[in-house]
Amino acid sequence: MPSSGEELRLIGPLEEEAVRDAWPKVEAFLCAALESDGWKVGIDDLLRQISEGAMGLYIVQDFEAGEIIAAATCEVQEYPKSSVFCVAFCGGRELYRWANALAGLEAEAFRFGCDTVRIMGRAGWGRVYPDYTETHRVYERKVVA
């Protein structure tokens, strides 16, 4: 939970120039997520997907300290009867400070017309998001307006 006076904000999806500026600050966060997924996607592949618009890059900015403390890549997955806003890779430092900032991704899901948010990741996400349901280490929640 952010301490009093602390201003954290979720920003994204970043435009191309902002991605270039943020990348050196978020690359290590995202590499940790890619490693925990067994390197099915390389960091260069991830940057290419972001640059081509297949994924969006979101950051959590600590405006008080003037630094980025987390990053997530997201994509919309279309199915015949559902549209899913998928948080594909996410990482940062001091999770307790920024976990709640990711709730803003639910508003993004709604903005993109998605009916579900899906977070793929380690078992620890279940402790952070207890109102999500774990399905094979995939956590989902219906989007509410």
N, C-alpha and C positions, 0 to 999 in steps of 0.2 A: 504494500500500500504506500503510495507516495506520502512523504512527510509534508507537514503543513508548509505552505509557501512554495512548494516545489511545483514547477510547471512542466509537465510532460505532455507531449502532443504527438499523435499519430499523423503522419504526413504521407500522402501518396494517392494514387500511383505517381511516382516521380516522372517528370518529363526528362527527355534525353540528356540535356545539359546537367540537370540535377543528379541524374544517375551517375554521370561521369565524376561529378564533385563528391558524391557520397561513397562511391565504390571503394576507394582506399580505406575508408572508415568502417565499412560493413563487410568487406570480403572475408575477414577472419571469422566473423559471426556466422556467415553462411557456409564457410568451409566446414565448420564444426557440425552443422546440420547435414551437409552432404556426406561427411565422413560417417556419421551415425547411421546414414541410410546405405552405407556400403559403396559409396562413390558410383551409384548408378548414373549420376549426372556429374560431369566435371564442372569446375568453377567457370571455365571459359564457355562451356555449353550453356550454363545458367545465364551468364552475362549476355550471350548471343540471344537467348530466348527473351530476355528483358528488352534488349535493344530492338528486336524484331516485333515487339508488342505481344508476344505469346503469353508473357507473364508481366505482372506489374510489381514494381519494387516499392515497398512501404517501409518507412523508418519511424522509430520512436525517438523524438528529439527532446533532450533535456535543455530547455531554454535558459534555465538558471545557470547551469554549468557550461552551456554553449557546446554541447557534444551530443553525438548520436549514441544511444545506449542499446539499440536493438534494430533488427531488420527482418523483414519477411517478404517472401515472394508469393504472389497469389495469381491464380488463374481461374477463369470461368470454364467449367466443364458442362457441356450441353448433353442432355439425355432426352429421349423421346417424351418423357413425362416429368422431367425435373431439370432444373438448372442449379448447379452446385458451385458455390464460391469456395475454392480450395486453397487453403494455406499450405503450400507445398513445402517450403523450407523456411525455417525461422530460427533465429538465434540472437543472443545478446549477452549482456552481463547484468548482474543484479536483477534477476527475474522478478523478485518480489516488488521491485519498483515499477516495472513496466507491464506486467501481465494484464492488469486491468485496462491499459491503453489499447490492447488488441480488441477490446469490445467494440471499438470503432470500426473494425472490419465487418461487423454485422450490418452497420449502416451502409458500408460499401456494397455488401452483398445485396441489400435491398435496392440500392441505387442501380445496380447492374441487372435487376430483375430476377435475382436468384431466390430460391425457396429454402435453401439449405446452406449452412456453412460447414465445411469439413476441414478438420485439422489432422494432418498426418504427422506422427512423431513418436517420441519415446513414451514409455509408460508414465513418466512423471507428469505429463500434461494432464492426466486424469486427476491428479491432486490439485492442479491449478484451476481446472475447469470442471468442477464436480457436477455441473448441470448439463454437461455434454455426456453422451453415451459412447463408451469405448466399443468399437467393433474392429477387432484385429489391429489394435493400436491406431485406429482411425477414430477420431472423435467427431461427432456430428450434432448439430442443433438446428432446428427449424428456424427460419428467419421470421421475426415478428415485426410488424410495421410500427 
